[in-house]
Amino acid sequence: MEKKVSIKDIAKKLGVSAALVSYVLNNKEKEARVGLEMAERIRHTARELNYQPNLIARSLRSGRTKTIGLIVADISNPFFSNIARTIEDEASLNNYTVIFGSSDENAEKSQTLINTLIKRQVDGLIIAPAENTSPQLQVLSDRGFPYVLIDRYFNDLTANTVRINNYQASFKAVTHLYERGYRRIAMVAYKTKLPHMEDRKRGFLGALQKFGLPVMENGLMESSYENISSDVAGIMQTLLDNTENRPDSFLFATNSLAINGLKEINKRKLVVPKDLGIISFDETEAFDFFYCPLTYINQSTDRIGKEAVRILMQQLESKDKNKTEKMDTAQLVIDAQLVVQRSCGE
């Protein structure tokens, strides 16, 4: 096995002290005390010898691993993968690395991920929490462990959160459908008590009430996360095969629900927007393969990711300075944008 290059090896080759080499490689802001020429020679030799720092030893000295744990529902979902990409880029700008994990909307798996990431000594967590995980997060709060919630939140938990105004987003979507002449509007959502999804349902119902529209029979249907394909197929069968009282439009609460709903619409050879108006939360590249560009709610994934990292860095900085005063909790609510395309008519 090839011997790992150490700071002492670099020092020996240059004829300087190991302390001086360590000073340059670990304290860039102070290199003026060393001299620019010597600092560059040390760095050049480190590259030449393929020196790799001992991150474990460094973390023991600094109390930091410069890593962040990110837990989302499903990293393959474009909504979460887009946020993850932004978080990774923003973390890199702060010299942090991100470790990813998917909870699959499962509280037990979420707890396992939290435990694993903390054992790996991540400095902080960014979490899109699953249902029934509020107690897990309260434990983190009680321990003073830095974390930020994205996309979701809990009414019974005081925590740093970055999310959109879900009620307003649904209300805006139904308003758009109403203004385009649709009157039998249905919604397909997830079966969960997570407040962000409850807010989307309330926004839908609130808009119907404002415009004097009745809630259709089976007009608000729910799918499980685990059986989304079969659940949505059953929901669309119930709604679309009811020729006497078929919806004239749909609001899908996520892009995954929309994709599965569109499959059933296509099977019945219904034409969007002639036969049905469609609005979905989130954008996804899968929509590009649909013949009619879909109107969707842009949840500002780029801003959510950037703000989450910013808030977490503030927590870590406060912890570094051993501040005893309690930091104010950041509850950042972003207005989502309705991106109007052709799926609700011209």
Sequence and secondary structure as in RCSB ss.txt:
>XXXX:A:sequence
MEKKVSIKDIAKKLGVSAALVSYVLNNKEKEARVGLEMAERIRHTARELNYQPNLIARSLRSGRTKTIGLIVADI
SNPFFSNIARTIEDEASLNNYTVIFGSSDENAEKSQTLINTLIKRQVDGLIIAPAENTSPQLQVLSDRGFPYVLI
DRYFNDLTANTVRINNYQASFKAVTHLYERGYRRIAMVAYKTKLPHMEDRKRGFLGALQKFGLPVMENGLMESSY
ENISSDVAGIMQTLLDNTENRPDSFLFATNSLAINGLKEINKRKLVVPKDLGIISFDETEAFDFFYCPLTYINQS
TDRIGKEAVRILMQQLESKDKNKTEKMDTAQLVIDAQLVVQRSCGE
>XXXX:A:secstr
      HHHHHHHHTS HHHHHHHHH GGGGGGT HHHHHHHHHHHHHTT    HHHHHHHHS   EEEEEES T
TSHHHHHHHHHHHHHHHHTT EEEEEE TT HHHHHHHHHHHHHTT SEEEE   TT HHHHHHHHHHT  EEEE
S   TT    EEEE HHHHHHHHHHHHHHTT  SEEEEEES   HHHHHHHHHHHHHHHHTT    TT EEEE S
TTHHHHHHHHHHHHHT TTS  SEEEESSHHHHHHHHHHHHHTT  TTTT EEEEES  GGGGGSSS  EEEE  
HHHHHHHHHHHHHHHHHHHHTT  S     EEEE  EEE  STT  
